[in-house]
């Protein structure tokens, strides 16, 4: 079985427009849409990359850093930005309770 796959992200959470990250966080973590559903709903490469990056919020540190190996920033920076995304998810969940 041959499966096409997305390229690894080249942008960190902070390098994608914040309104775009927020939009996909809401769709994924507040509206509970699957990552595959979200990826299938868009055609723009930046949207696909943003969705892929948002999906990595749940990844363990090792997996996150491996998949985001093409991002030209230090590992600690990527981990810090993911923590900021997690905080945003928690804030949005509180707003929607």
C-alpha positions, 0 to 999 in steps of 0.5 A: 500500500502506497501512502503519500505523506506530508513533508515534515514541518519547516516552521515552528509554532511561532512562525505560523501566523497566530490567527492561523494556529488559533484557528486550527487549535480550535478546530482540533482541540475544541471542536475535536475534529481529527487531524486527518479530517482537517488535512482533507479539508484544505488544499493550501500548503501553509494550512496543511503545515499549520494543521500538522504542527498543531497535531504535534502538541500531543507528541512526546518531546522526542517525536516532536523534535524528530518530526520538526527536525527541518525547523531551523530553530533550537530544540528548546525554542520549539519545546517552549513554543509548544508549551505556549500552544498547550496554554492556548488550548487550556485557555480556549477550553476554559472559555468554552466550558 
